[in-house]
Amino acid sequence: MNKNLNRIAVDCLYELAGCALFAAGAYNVALMAEFPLTGVAGITMIIYRLFGIKMGIMNLIINIPLMIIGIFKIGKRFMLKTIRCTLILTVMMDYLAPMFPVYSGEKLVAALLSGVLCGAGSALVFMRGSSTGGMDLVLILIQKKFPYINSGTISIVLGGVVLAATYFIFGNFDAIIYGIIIEFVYSVVLDRIMLGLNKGNVAMIVTNDGMRICDLIDEICE
């Protein structure tokens, strides 16, 4: 019981930190600089700029049907964690992020900062086996239906659709370029954190006394 409670507590801490970083990158930097994002975050940003509907609430609304499908197609444990994390992100995006200052400096710095914050935030969430829904759920559901399609290809296509829609609605080509920079930095930071914290070294040992070597390694690692 204590182990489960500890695990849940650690999960929540990572999710709180991750959602706070993502909300800051999306709301306090990208949105205020009028830079587009990809995925569901990008869709919520378009709706916010057009109709003033809060990004967090819109993200929750879009995710509801995806979550219902995910419970049956992906699994209850993962989806329960995703639901919790999506609710946390809603609060962070709509109620906490507006309380903090926005970045209004150089455009390129803003794009880099947004990518770093969003990438680091997503990494913290993914590390605990959860997600904030949105594009992550779409990718999982599409791959379950069409496992032969590469997830990177799906991500690029869907991201491109959102960026194209942003351009046709607002007509700001420079902002699209900054959006692409954000997506690139996001991917790099996400990969660096995820792979960097889980990387290890591989060594090949050639011996005729394998069991003795295994015992020695076990003794050293204890």
Backbone as ProteinMPNN parsed JSONL, in Angstrom:
{"seq_chain_A": "MNKNLNRIAVDCLYELAGCALFAAGAYNVALMAEFPLTGVAGITMIIYRLFGIKMGIMNLIINIPLMIIGIFKIGKRFMLKTIRCTLILTVMMDYLAPMFPVYSGEKLVAALLSGVLCGAGSALVFMRGSSTGGMDLVLILIQKKFPYINSGTISIVLGGVVLAATYFIFGNFDAIIYGIIIEFVYSVVLDRIMLGLNKGNVAMIVTNDGMRICDLIDEICE", "coords_chain_A": {"N_chain_A": [[0.829, -1.206, 0.0], [1.916, 1.263, 0.871], [3.94, 1.555, -1.023], [2.442, 1.858, -3.356], [1.105, 4.259, -2.793], [3.286, 5.975, -2.583], [4.249, 5.816, -5.203], [2.105, 6.919, -6.626], [2.142, 9.491, -5.559], [4.639, 10.432, -6.447], [4.175, 10.272, -9.202], [2.181, 12.252, -9.456], [3.599, 14.555, -8.676], [5.523, 14.759, -10.735], [3.756, 15.088, -12.883], [2.477, 17.499, -12.192], [4.651, 19.288, -12.287], [5.455, 18.9, -14.949], [3.137, 19.652, -16.422], [2.932, 22.3, -15.63], [5.253, 23.434, -16.775], [4.709, 22.934, -19.494], [2.347, 24.405, -19.84], [3.307, 26.986, -19.369], [5.096, 27.283, -21.512], [3.338, 27.095, -23.675], [1.181, 28.931, -23.163], [2.226, 31.333, -21.848], [4.313, 31.999, -23.485], [4.291, 31.036, -26.357], [1.546, 31.515, -27.177], [1.199, 34.228, -26.495], [3.063, 35.373, -28.128], [1.922, 34.89, -30.482], [2.563, 32.59, -31.877], [2.188, 29.543, -33.677], [1.252, 26.278, -32.473], [1.597, 22.707, -32.812], [-0.581, 19.817, -33.218], [-3.207, 19.003, -30.819], [-2.923, 21.093, -29.014], [-2.275, 23.177, -30.726], [-4.684, 23.424, -32.132], [-6.411, 24.226, -30.062], [-5.295, 26.677, -29.569], [-5.821, 28.118, -31.905], [-8.643, 28.261, -31.742], [-8.889, 29.717, -29.383], [-7.802, 32.2, -30.121], [-9.607, 32.965, -32.054], [-12.2, 32.839, -30.898], [-11.979, 33.212, -28.178], [-12.237, 31.166, -26.324], [-11.087, 29.378, -23.555], [-7.893, 27.782, -23.528], [-7.23, 25.489, -22.0], [-9.726, 24.386, -21.2], [-10.83, 23.9, -23.724], [-9.005, 22.043, -24.658], [-9.578, 19.929, -22.932], [-12.233, 19.362, -23.692], [-11.902, 18.52, -26.373], [-10.41, 16.263, -25.89], [-12.103, 14.503, -24.552], [-13.791, 12.649, -26.176], [-11.645, 11.193, -27.304], [-10.488, 10.062, -25.053], [-12.537, 8.4, -24.131], [-12.644, 6.512, -26.2], [-10.05, 5.601, -25.938], [-10.045, 4.272, -23.459], [-11.192, 1.818, -24.034], [-9.625, 0.912, -26.146], [-6.911, 1.256, -25.541], [-6.316, 0.923, -22.756], [-7.247, 0.849, -19.299], [-5.62, 1.669, -17.118], [-3.507, 3.314, -18.143], [-5.114, 5.259, -19.335], [-6.525, 6.356, -17.179], [-4.481, 7.664, -15.824], [-3.827, 9.467, -17.806], [-6.187, 10.959, -17.998], [-6.185, 12.178, -15.464], [-3.85, 13.719, -15.71], [-4.537, 15.385, -17.846], [-6.582, 16.893, -16.707], [-5.098, 18.248, -14.771], [-3.461, 19.772, -16.456], [-5.404, 21.405, -17.616], [-6.187, 23.06, -15.465], [-3.701, 24.278, -14.924], [-3.211, 25.624, -17.357], [-5.401, 27.379, -17.719], [-5.845, 28.743, -15.311], [-3.558, 29.063, -13.655], [-1.297, 29.718, -15.309], [-2.081, 32.279, -16.48], [-1.574, 33.927, -14.323], [1.084, 34.392, -14.194], [3.996, 36.186, -15.444], [4.353, 37.125, -18.937], [6.453, 36.261, -21.736], [7.952, 38.675, -23.682], [10.007, 39.272, -25.381], [12.677, 38.965, -27.79], [11.719, 37.461, -30.877], [12.837, 35.043, -31.872], [14.112, 34.017, -29.615], [11.878, 33.66, -28.037], [10.573, 31.59, -29.437], [12.445, 29.513, -29.164], [12.469, 29.281, -26.37], [9.82, 28.522, -25.855], [9.74, 26.006, -27.117], [11.62, 24.604, -25.551], [10.463, 24.666, -22.951], [7.944, 23.403, -23.366], [8.817, 20.931, -24.383], [10.374, 19.911, -22.243], [8.395, 19.781, -20.284], [6.574, 17.879, -21.369], [8.272, 15.67, -21.408], [8.672, 15.119, -18.662], [6.116, 14.27, -17.974], [5.776, 12.016, -19.669], [7.743, 10.354, -18.672], [6.666, 9.172, -16.45], [4.908, 7.381, -17.415], [2.558, 8.454, -18.474], [0.336, 10.795, -20.159], [-0.676, 13.891, -21.751], [-2.849, 13.596, -23.251], [-4.506, 14.41, -26.306], [-2.531, 14.795, -29.178], [-0.88, 12.637, -28.583], [-2.626, 10.542, -27.839], [-4.039, 10.329, -30.224], [-2.03, 9.427, -31.97], [-1.412, 6.924, -30.811], [-3.878, 5.576, -31.077], [-4.235, 5.602, -33.864], [-2.014, 4.078, -34.65], [-2.646, 1.644, -33.519], [-4.727, 0.886, -35.109], [-3.603, 1.038, -37.635], [-0.88, -0.382, -37.743], [1.345, -0.484, -39.385], [2.037, 2.023, -40.191], [4.354, 4.577, -39.771], [4.969, 6.275, -36.701], [6.231, 8.742, -36.614], [5.746, 9.755, -39.161], [2.963, 10.065, -39.088], [2.775, 12.019, -37.085], [4.094, 14.199, -38.283], [2.433, 14.705, -40.489], [-0.095, 15.33, -39.27], [0.695, 17.476, -37.679], [1.523, 19.229, -39.666], [-0.915, 19.781, -40.92], [-2.263, 21.264, -38.945], [-0.564, 23.504, -38.728], [-0.799, 24.495, -41.333], [-3.514, 25.16, -41.366], [-3.496, 27.187, -39.476], [-2.002, 29.108, -40.837], [-3.667, 29.7, -43.067], [-5.844, 30.782, -41.75], [-4.873, 32.98, -40.224], [-2.84, 34.079, -41.725], [-0.098, 34.65, -41.325], [2.963, 34.188, -42.247], [5.564, 34.273, -41.212], [5.145, 33.608, -38.534], [4.524, 30.926, -38.783], [6.99, 29.838, -39.466], [8.364, 30.241, -37.063], [6.796, 28.569, -35.536], [7.506, 26.078, -36.582], [10.153, 25.995, -35.743], [9.728, 25.866, -32.978], [8.528, 23.319, -32.796], [10.639, 21.698, -33.651], [12.638, 22.191, -31.678], [11.223, 21.339, -29.457], [11.008, 18.547, -29.994], [13.716, 17.793, -29.925], [14.502, 18.453, -27.276], [12.721, 16.848, -25.829], [13.543, 14.255, -26.647], [16.207, 14.282, -25.764], [15.982, 14.489, -22.975], [14.399, 12.236, -22.324], [15.873, 10.051, -23.426], [18.371, 10.613, -22.396], [18.15, 10.288, -19.633], [17.69, 7.645, -19.451], [19.716, 6.3, -20.611], [22.426, 3.949, -21.076], [25.422, 1.941, -20.697], [26.781, -0.542, -22.823], [28.437, -3.573, -22.566], [30.533, -6.121, -23.852], [31.355, -9.289, -22.768], [33.639, -11.778, -23.089], [33.94, -15.015, -22.181], [34.718, -18.203, -20.628], [33.59, -18.884, -18.315], [30.856, -18.131, -17.509], [28.85, -18.107, -15.46], [30.25, -17.524, -13.122], [31.193, -14.948, -13.673], [28.771, -13.583, -13.828], [27.935, -13.814, -11.176], [29.925, -12.279, -9.909], [29.398, -9.75, -10.999], [26.855, -9.311, -9.931], [27.534, -9.145, -7.223], [29.054, -6.807, -7.18], [27.187, -4.917, -7.939], [25.394, -4.88, -5.884]], "CA_chain_A": [[0.0, 0.0, 0.0], [2.79, 2.429, 0.944], [4.625, 1.685, -2.308], [1.483, 2.407, -4.313], [0.892, 5.663, -2.456], [4.509, 6.695, -2.96], [4.297, 5.885, -6.666], [1.093, 7.885, -7.054], [2.621, 10.817, -5.158], [5.709, 10.811, -7.383], [3.51, 10.52, -10.487], [1.498, 13.547, -9.387], [4.612, 15.612, -8.648], [6.048, 14.875, -12.1], [2.696, 15.624, -13.737], [2.301, 18.903, -11.843], [5.792, 20.032, -12.83], [5.416, 18.818, -16.409], [2.025, 20.459, -16.928], [3.271, 23.712, -15.386], [6.214, 23.83, -17.81], [4.043, 22.939, -20.801], [1.427, 25.537, -19.851], [4.106, 28.207, -19.499], [5.598, 27.355, -22.879], [2.235, 27.289, -24.619], [0.379, 30.139, -22.885], [2.992, 32.529, -21.502], [5.289, 32.32, -24.524], [3.831, 30.856, -27.74], [0.277, 32.197, -27.425], [1.368, 35.672, -26.404], [3.851, 35.793, -29.289], [1.105, 34.495, -31.636], [3.208, 31.489, -32.59], [1.338, 28.355, -33.682], [1.745, 24.989, -32.017], [1.004, 21.61, -33.563], [-1.42, 18.926, -32.427], [-4.408, 19.539, -30.183], [-2.561, 22.4, -28.444], [-2.388, 24.145, -31.812], [-6.113, 23.627, -32.408], [-6.977, 25.036, -28.976], [-4.772, 28.032, -29.71], [-6.593, 28.753, -32.977], [-9.982, 28.536, -31.213], [-8.758, 30.797, -28.394], [-7.573, 33.462, -30.819], [-10.8, 33.306, -32.829], [-13.437, 32.946, -30.128], [-11.706, 33.516, -26.784], [-12.469, 30.017, -25.443], [-9.835, 29.05, -22.884], [-7.174, 26.664, -24.142], [-7.308, 24.293, -21.17], [-11.078, 23.834, -21.307], [-10.981, 23.383, -25.085], [-8.197, 20.825, -24.717], [-10.34, 18.895, -22.223], [-13.395, 19.015, -24.515], [-11.436, 17.74, -27.525], [-9.866, 14.988, -25.427], [-13.117, 13.617, -23.978], [-14.065, 11.478, -27.029], [-10.422, 10.406, -27.454], [-10.311, 9.303, -23.812], [-13.545, 7.337, -24.096], [-12.16, 5.472, -27.109], [-8.805, 5.069, -25.393], [-10.315, 3.335, -22.355], [-11.487, 0.512, -24.613], [-8.616, 0.493, -27.115], [-5.543, 1.349, -25.027], [-6.223, 0.334, -21.418], [-7.784, 1.726, -18.27], [-4.586, 2.242, -16.245], [-2.885, 4.424, -18.846], [-6.091, 6.305, -19.582], [-6.824, 7.039, -15.918], [-3.376, 8.588, -15.586], [-3.942, 10.52, -18.816], [-7.305, 11.814, -17.586], [-5.7, 12.989, -14.34], [-2.864, 14.674, -16.208], [-5.255, 16.363, -18.668], [-7.265, 17.8, -15.772], [-4.063, 19.116, -14.195], [-3.064, 20.731, -17.495], [-6.506, 22.366, -17.767], [-6.058, 24.036, -14.375], [-2.456, 25.021, -15.122], [-3.299, 26.474, -18.534], [-6.459, 28.402, -17.648], [-5.948, 29.465, -14.04], [-2.259, 29.405, -13.078], [-0.445, 30.398, -16.287], [-2.397, 33.716, -16.614], [-1.108, 34.672, -13.156], [2.519, 34.611, -14.308], [4.349, 37.116, -16.532], [4.553, 36.565, -20.275], [7.704, 36.671, -22.367], [7.675, 39.563, -24.807], [11.292, 39.683, -25.936], [12.982, 38.62, -29.17], [10.872, 36.395, -31.414], [13.566, 33.778, -31.958], [14.292, 33.551, -28.238], [10.565, 33.19, -27.594], [10.334, 30.291, -30.06], [13.333, 28.537, -28.52], [12.005, 29.108, -24.992], [8.577, 27.755, -25.901], [10.079, 24.619, -27.43], [12.3, 24.002, -24.396], [9.51, 24.483, -21.856], [6.959, 22.374, -23.739], [9.507, 19.649, -24.491], [10.725, 19.445, -20.899], [7.153, 19.431, -19.605], [6.083, 16.604, -21.904], [9.188, 14.606, -20.985], [8.385, 14.774, -17.267], [4.864, 13.505, -17.966], [5.993, 10.721, -20.318], [8.622, 9.529, -17.843], [5.854, 8.462, -15.458], [3.962, 6.515, -18.108], [1.289, 9.145, -18.66], [0.334, 11.756, -21.26], [-1.678, 14.942, -21.615], [-3.877, 13.328, -24.252], [-4.273, 15.101, -27.562], [-1.825, 14.121, -30.262], [-0.347, 11.353, -28.115], [-3.698, 9.56, -27.953], [-4.338, 10.146, -31.648], [-0.965, 8.581, -32.525], [-1.568, 5.558, -30.304], [-5.081, 4.989, -31.657], [-3.994, 5.362, -35.293], [-1.073, 2.972, -34.792], [-3.338, 0.398, -33.2], [-5.553, 0.559, -36.265], [-2.708, 0.879, -38.788], [0.439, -0.536, -37.128], [2.425, -0.41, -40.366], [2.35, 3.425, -40.453], [5.333, 5.121, -38.824], [4.407, 7.322, -35.84], [6.818, 10.02, -37.011], [5.02, 10.219, -40.346], [1.646, 10.523, -38.626], [2.973, 13.257, -36.342], [4.436, 15.262, -39.238], [1.243, 15.013, -41.29], [-1.081, 16.013, -38.438], [1.26, 18.769, -37.31], [1.487, 20.07, -40.859], [-2.306, 20.201, -41.138], [-2.57, 22.331, -37.982], [0.196, 24.694, -39.12], [-1.403, 25.024, -42.564], [-4.781, 25.793, -40.979], [-3.144, 28.445, -38.803], [-1.582, 30.069, -41.865], [-4.812, 30.121, -43.872], [-6.757, 31.586, -40.925], [-4.277, 34.233, -39.754], [-2.031, 34.63, -42.801], [1.212, 35.122, -40.865], [3.933, 33.159, -42.641], [6.703, 34.306, -40.283], [4.759, 32.865, -37.332], [4.61, 29.497, -39.108], [8.414, 29.481, -39.373], [8.669, 30.127, -35.638], [6.118, 27.357, -35.074], [8.341, 24.936, -36.972], [11.305, 26.018, -34.83], [9.244, 25.367, -31.691], [8.324, 21.872, -32.91], [11.966, 21.065, -33.737], [13.268, 22.269, -30.359], [10.408, 20.457, -28.606], [11.393, 17.153, -30.258], [15.098, 17.592, -29.471], [14.517, 18.475, -25.811], [12.01, 15.647, -25.38], [14.409, 13.091, -26.862], [17.406, 14.39, -24.914], [15.629, 14.198, -21.579], [13.927, 10.857, -22.227], [16.968, 9.119, -23.699], [19.508, 10.924, -21.531], [17.935, 9.753, -18.292], [17.546, 6.195, -19.511], [20.793, 5.698, -21.38], [23.363, 3.126, -20.333], [26.539, 1.418, -21.473], [26.725, -1.964, -23.134], [29.772, -4.187, -22.619], [30.539, -7.531, -24.234], [32.351, -10.047, -22.014], [33.881, -13.103, -23.668], [34.507, -15.853, -21.126], [34.259, -19.59, -20.533], [33.043, -19.053, -16.967], [29.797, -17.137, -17.499], [28.142, -18.032, -14.193], [31.101, -16.844, -12.139], [31.183, -13.526, -14.026], [27.458, -13.06, -13.424], [27.934, -13.69, -9.718], [30.772, -11.144, -9.561], [28.664, -8.527, -11.347], [25.801, -9.155, -8.928], [28.153, -8.695, -5.974], [29.492, -5.42, -7.33], [26.013, -4.044, -8.075], [24.591, -4.889, -4.645]], "C_chain_A": [[0.866, 1.259, 0.0], [3.518, 2.658, -0.381], [3.701, 2.293, -3.354], [1.239, 3.892, -4.065], [2.099, 6.507, -2.834], [4.595, 6.877, -4.47], [3.309, 6.921, -7.189], [1.534, 9.315, -6.734], [3.705, 11.321, -6.108], [5.122, 11.109, -8.757], [2.889, 11.915, -10.516], [2.49, 14.708, -9.383], [5.203, 15.85, -10.039], [5.01, 15.514, -13.021], [2.451, 17.102, -13.463], [3.418, 19.756, -12.443], [5.75, 20.059, -14.351], [4.326, 19.689, -17.003], [2.285, 21.949, -16.734], [4.234, 24.228, -16.453], [5.545, 23.932, -19.174], [3.098, 24.136, -20.914], [2.169, 26.857, -20.028], [4.608, 28.377, -20.93], [4.513, 27.667, -23.888], [1.535, 28.628, -24.415], [1.241, 31.388, -22.729], [4.002, 32.922, -22.572], [4.659, 32.243, -25.917], [2.556, 31.64, -28.038], [0.449, 33.705, -27.443], [2.211, 36.226, -27.554], [3.116, 35.502, -30.593], [1.837, 33.51, -32.53], [2.277, 30.287, -32.581], [2.039, 27.159, -33.051], [1.088, 23.91, -32.869], [0.092, 20.792, -32.637], [-2.644, 19.613, -31.861], [-4.127, 20.901, -29.55], [-2.679, 23.498, -29.497], [-3.831, 24.452, -32.159], [-6.747, 24.505, -31.335], [-6.502, 26.479, -29.066], [-5.524, 28.796, -30.798], [-7.973, 29.168, -32.453], [-9.938, 29.678, -30.204], [-8.624, 32.143, -29.094], [-8.793, 33.91, -31.611], [-12.005, 33.638, -31.953], [-13.227, 33.228, -28.636], [-11.993, 32.38, -25.818], [-11.132, 29.57, -24.858], [-9.215, 27.773, -23.431], [-7.317, 25.377, -23.334], [-8.662, 23.605, -21.282], [-11.292, 23.214, -22.683], [-10.196, 22.096, -25.254], [-8.931, 19.659, -24.059], [-11.522, 18.421, -23.071], [-12.982, 18.139, -25.7], [-10.984, 16.348, -27.093], [-10.924, 14.009, -24.922], [-13.443, 12.431, -24.895], [-12.841, 10.585, -27.229], [-10.197, 9.528, -26.228], [-11.311, 8.155, -23.712], [-13.121, 6.178, -25.004], [-10.931, 4.791, -26.529], [-9.01, 4.074, -24.27], [-10.537, 1.923, -22.89], [-10.354, -0.006, -25.5], [-7.198, 0.432, -26.553], [-5.397, 0.662, -23.676], [-6.612, 1.335, -20.353], [-6.689, 2.412, -17.457], [-3.927, 3.461, -16.889], [-3.864, 5.574, -19.012], [-6.467, 7.05, -18.305], [-5.729, 8.041, -15.581], [-3.434, 9.762, -16.567], [-5.065, 11.482, -18.469], [-6.877, 12.742, -16.452], [-4.759, 14.089, -14.827], [-3.528, 15.76, -17.062], [-6.0, 17.365, -17.796], [-6.273, 18.768, -15.122], [-3.651, 20.181, -15.196], [-4.137, 21.796, -17.703], [-6.404, 23.461, -16.712], [-4.818, 24.903, -14.578], [-2.603, 26.042, -16.246], [-4.255, 27.648, -18.337], [-6.425, 29.256, -16.393], [-4.6, 29.87, -13.436], [-1.367, 30.181, -14.053], [-0.789, 31.875, -16.451], [-1.919, 34.565, -15.447], [0.369, 35.036, -13.261], [2.829, 35.53, -15.479], [4.555, 36.399, -17.852], [5.896, 37.046, -20.815], [7.381, 37.494, -23.599], [8.959, 40.076, -25.446], [11.445, 39.296, -27.397], [12.168, 37.409, -29.623], [11.587, 35.043, -31.434], [13.778, 33.184, -30.576], [12.983, 32.995, -27.702], [10.256, 31.806, -28.167], [11.18, 29.203, -29.409], [12.856, 28.233, -27.104], [10.733, 28.268, -24.946], [8.848, 26.279, -26.174], [10.729, 23.896, -26.263], [11.31, 23.704, -23.278], [8.504, 23.373, -22.164], [7.604, 20.994, -23.832], [9.862, 19.063, -23.14], [9.477, 19.023, -20.131], [6.6, 18.095, -20.066], [6.961, 15.446, -21.452], [8.905, 14.165, -19.557], [7.112, 13.932, -17.165], [5.075, 12.105, -18.529], [6.827, 9.781, -19.452], [7.854, 8.721, -16.808], [4.754, 7.638, -16.12], [2.602, 7.133, -18.301], [1.385, 10.029, -19.896], [-0.712, 12.813, -20.969], [-2.775, 14.778, -22.657], [-3.512, 13.941, -25.591], [-3.598, 14.241, -28.61], [-1.279, 12.762, -29.849], [-1.396, 10.249, -28.248], [-4.036, 9.278, -29.412], [-3.312, 9.212, -32.285], [-1.131, 7.127, -32.095], [-2.752, 4.866, -30.964], [-4.906, 4.684, -33.146], [-3.063, 4.17, -35.487], [-1.691, 1.632, -34.42], [-4.185, -0.075, -34.383], [-4.689, 0.266, -37.49], [-1.269, 0.762, -38.285], [1.614, -0.404, -38.093], [2.803, 1.036, -40.702], [3.269, 3.95, -39.361], [4.732, 6.279, -38.03], [4.962, 8.701, -36.189], [6.109, 10.615, -38.215], [3.654, 10.77, -39.965], [1.766, 11.883, -37.945], [3.249, 14.431, -37.281], [3.207, 15.691, -40.037], [0.223, 15.809, -40.477], [-0.593, 17.397, -38.011], [1.229, 19.742, -38.471], [0.095, 20.596, -41.155], [-2.666, 21.37, -40.213], [-1.836, 23.617, -38.346], [-0.393, 25.328, -40.376], [-2.711, 25.746, -42.256], [-4.523, 27.146, -40.309], [-2.768, 29.513, -39.821], [-2.775, 30.588, -42.662], [-5.781, 30.998, -43.079], [-6.162, 32.949, -40.601], [-3.321, 34.867, -40.765], [-0.665, 35.153, -42.406], [2.257, 34.05, -41.136], [5.123, 33.121, -41.687], [6.395, 33.506, -39.017], [4.843, 31.362, -37.572], [6.052, 29.017, -39.005], [8.816, 29.318, -37.911], [7.989, 28.904, -35.031], [6.903, 26.105, -35.401], [9.572, 24.846, -36.079], [10.902, 25.467, -33.468], [9.112, 23.854, -31.726], [9.658, 21.132, -32.953], [12.642, 21.047, -32.365], [12.54, 21.356, -29.375], [10.857, 19.002, -28.759], [12.787, 16.856, -29.725], [15.161, 17.512, -27.953], [13.85, 17.227, -25.253], [12.892, 14.417, -25.496], [15.613, 13.109, -25.938], [17.094, 14.004, -23.479], [15.248, 12.73, -21.427], [15.065, 9.858, -22.401], [18.136, 9.347, -22.761], [19.371, 10.321, -20.162], [17.84, 8.233, -18.276], [18.691, 5.505, -20.252], [21.702, 4.873, -20.479], [24.489, 2.673, -21.242], [26.395, -0.085, -21.666], [28.149, -2.484, -23.244], [29.645, -5.654, -22.989], [31.682, -8.232, -23.492], [32.458, -11.442, -22.63], [34.583, -13.954, -22.624], [33.96, -17.274, -21.202], [33.596, -19.876, -19.19], [31.943, -18.017, -16.731], [29.116, -16.98, -16.149], [28.949, -17.285, -13.139], [31.133, -15.343, -12.414], [29.868, -12.885, -13.608], [27.388, -12.853, -11.915], [28.762, -12.497, -9.27], [30.075, -9.818, -9.852], [27.549, -8.26, -10.336], [26.361, -8.647, -7.615], [28.537, -7.221, -6.036], [28.301, -4.471, -7.326], [25.172, -3.992, -6.806], [24.925, -3.682, -3.767]], "O_chain_A": [[0.61, 2.2, -0.751], [3.694, 3.797, -0.814], [4.119, 3.139, -4.145], [1.172, 4.685, -5.004], [1.954, 7.618, -3.344], [4.964, 7.945, -4.96], [3.632, 7.704, -8.082], [1.328, 10.232, -7.529], [3.695, 12.481, -6.52], [5.516, 12.077, -9.407], [3.054, 12.66, -11.482], [2.245, 15.734, -10.018], [5.363, 16.993, -10.468], [5.341, 16.373, -13.838], [2.24, 17.878, -14.395], [3.165, 20.808, -13.031], [5.979, 21.097, -14.971], [4.561, 20.392, -17.986], [1.905, 22.765, -17.573], [4.056, 25.329, -16.975], [5.774, 24.884, -19.921], [3.048, 24.8, -21.949], [1.711, 27.741, -20.752], [4.555, 29.471, -21.491], [4.735, 28.412, -24.842], [1.32, 29.374, -25.371], [1.011, 32.39, -23.406], [4.496, 34.05, -22.574], [4.509, 33.266, -26.585], [2.488, 32.352, -29.04], [-0.096, 34.384, -28.313], [2.092, 37.398, -27.911], [3.609, 35.819, -31.676], [1.755, 33.571, -33.757], [1.63, 30.03, -31.566], [3.265, 27.046, -33.093], [0.117, 24.185, -33.574], [0.012, 21.049, -31.436], [-3.069, 20.661, -32.347], [-4.998, 21.772, -29.548], [-3.123, 24.608, -29.203], [-4.174, 25.598, -32.447], [-7.521, 25.412, -31.642], [-7.224, 27.399, -28.683], [-5.829, 29.977, -30.636], [-8.419, 30.29, -32.691], [-10.842, 30.513, -30.169], [-9.265, 33.117, -28.699], [-8.992, 35.108, -31.817], [-12.738, 34.59, -32.223], [-14.194, 33.458, -27.91], [-11.996, 32.596, -24.606], [-10.156, 29.403, -25.589], [-9.913, 26.812, -23.755], [-7.502, 24.3, -23.901], [-8.735, 22.386, -21.439], [-11.866, 22.131, -22.798], [-10.657, 21.163, -25.912], [-8.908, 18.538, -24.566], [-11.784, 17.221, -23.159], [-13.634, 17.137, -25.994], [-11.15, 15.375, -27.829], [-10.67, 12.806, -24.869], [-13.378, 11.291, -24.435], [-12.971, 9.364, -27.315], [-9.764, 8.382, -26.352], [-10.966, 7.064, -23.259], [-13.227, 5.011, -24.625], [-10.78, 3.572, -26.611], [-8.235, 3.126, -24.134], [-10.119, 0.946, -22.268], [-10.142, -1.215, -25.598], [-6.374, -0.351, -27.027], [-4.454, -0.102, -23.47], [-6.342, 2.529, -20.484], [-6.803, 3.595, -17.137], [-3.804, 4.512, -16.261], [-3.492, 6.736, -18.85], [-6.705, 8.257, -18.346], [-6.013, 9.141, -15.107], [-3.129, 10.899, -16.21], [-4.914, 12.693, -18.629], [-7.167, 13.939, -16.472], [-4.862, 15.242, -14.408], [-3.128, 16.922, -17.008], [-6.044, 18.554, -18.112], [-6.567, 19.95, -14.945], [-3.506, 21.352, -14.844], [-3.817, 22.96, -17.94], [-6.521, 24.646, -17.024], [-4.879, 26.123, -14.422], [-2.174, 27.187, -16.11], [-3.958, 28.773, -18.737], [-6.924, 30.382, -16.402], [-4.506, 30.906, -12.777], [-0.753, 31.18, -13.676], [0.133, 32.685, -16.555], [-1.861, 35.79, -15.557], [0.858, 35.883, -12.513], [2.027, 35.649, -16.406], [4.889, 35.215, -17.884], [6.41, 38.09, -20.411], [6.621, 37.057, -24.463], [8.994, 41.181, -25.986], [10.474, 39.295, -28.154], [11.956, 36.463, -28.865], [11.009, 34.024, -31.057], [13.638, 31.975, -30.39], [12.97, 31.984, -27.0], [9.735, 30.945, -27.458], [10.693, 28.106, -29.136], [12.838, 27.076, -26.682], [10.593, 27.398, -24.087], [8.258, 25.405, -25.538], [10.439, 22.728, -26.005], [11.317, 22.607, -22.718], [8.246, 22.51, -21.325], [7.011, 20.001, -23.41], [9.68, 17.869, -22.906], [9.495, 18.024, -19.411], [6.199, 17.27, -19.245], [6.458, 14.365, -21.147], [8.898, 12.968, -19.267], [7.04, 12.997, -16.367], [4.615, 11.122, -17.949], [6.645, 8.564, -19.49], [8.341, 7.692, -16.339], [3.787, 7.244, -15.469], [1.592, 6.429, -18.294], [2.396, 10.016, -20.598], [-1.532, 12.661, -20.063], [-3.539, 15.708, -22.917], [-2.34, 13.983, -25.964], [-4.023, 13.121, -28.895], [-1.22, 11.84, -30.662], [-1.092, 9.151, -28.713], [-4.289, 8.134, -29.79], [-3.672, 8.314, -33.046], [-1.007, 6.211, -32.909], [-2.652, 3.707, -31.367], [-5.361, 3.65, -33.635], [-3.282, 3.346, -36.375], [-1.295, 0.597, -34.954], [-4.336, -1.273, -34.621], [-4.993, -0.629, -38.279], [-0.509, 1.725, -38.392], [2.754, -0.231, -37.662], [3.779, 1.264, -41.416], [2.993, 3.788, -38.172], [4.074, 7.154, -38.593], [4.261, 9.707, -36.077], [5.896, 11.826, -38.286], [3.238, 11.817, -40.462], [0.966, 12.785, -38.192], [2.708, 15.521, -37.099], [2.967, 16.881, -40.237], [-0.268, 16.84, -40.934], [-1.359, 18.359, -37.983], [0.947, 20.927, -38.297], [-0.059, 21.735, -41.595], [-3.293, 22.34, -40.639], [-2.415, 24.701, -38.281], [-0.477, 26.552, -40.476], [-2.987, 26.809, -42.811], [-5.239, 28.118, -40.548], [-3.158, 30.674, -39.692], [-2.88, 31.79, -42.904], [-6.459, 31.852, -43.649], [-6.853, 33.964, -40.689], [-3.024, 36.058, -40.674], [-0.122, 36.021, -43.089], [2.419, 33.117, -40.35], [5.636, 32.043, -41.386], [7.263, 32.813, -38.487], [5.194, 30.608, -36.665], [6.311, 27.918, -38.513], [9.523, 28.375, -37.557], [8.532, 28.273, -34.124], [6.964, 25.175, -34.597], [9.989, 23.751, -35.699], [11.644, 24.69, -32.868], [9.534, 23.173, -30.791], [9.795, 20.062, -32.359], [13.158, 20.014, -31.937], [13.17, 20.683, -28.56], [11.061, 18.307, -27.764], [13.021, 15.798, -29.142], [15.796, 16.614, -27.401], [14.356, 16.616, -24.311], [12.985, 13.624, -24.558], [15.999, 12.075, -25.391], [17.857, 13.275, -22.845], [15.716, 12.056, -20.51], [15.204, 8.925, -21.609], [18.819, 8.4, -22.371], [20.36, 9.884, -19.575], [17.901, 7.611, -17.216], [18.655, 4.298, -20.492], [21.741, 5.078, -19.266], [24.5, 2.994, -22.431], [25.941, -0.8, -20.773], [28.975, -1.896, -23.942], [28.756, -6.351, -22.5], [32.837, -7.814, -23.581], [31.479, -12.187, -22.679], [35.706, -13.645, -22.226], [32.891, -17.518, -21.761], [33.101, -20.979, -18.958], [32.072, -17.142, -15.874], [28.831, -15.86, -15.724], [28.398, -16.508, -12.359], [31.102, -14.547, -11.476], [29.855, -11.767, -13.092], [26.854, -11.852, -11.436], [28.363, -11.774, -8.357], [30.149, -8.881, -9.058], [27.327, -7.118, -9.936], [25.741, -7.811, -6.958], [28.365, -6.482, -5.067], [28.377, -3.366, -6.788], [24.311, -3.12, -6.681], [24.35, -3.524, -2.69]]}, "name": "protein", "num_of_chains": 1, "seq": "MNKNLNRIAVDCLYELAGCALFAAGAYNVALMAEFPLTGVAGITMIIYRLFGIKMGIMNLIINIPLMIIGIFKIGKRFMLKTIRCTLILTVMMDYLAPMFPVYSGEKLVAALLSGVLCGAGSALVFMRGSSTGGMDLVLILIQKKFPYINSGTISIVLGGVVLAATYFIFGNFDAIIYGIIIEFVYSVVLDRIMLGLNKGNVAMIVTNDGMRICDLIDEICE"}
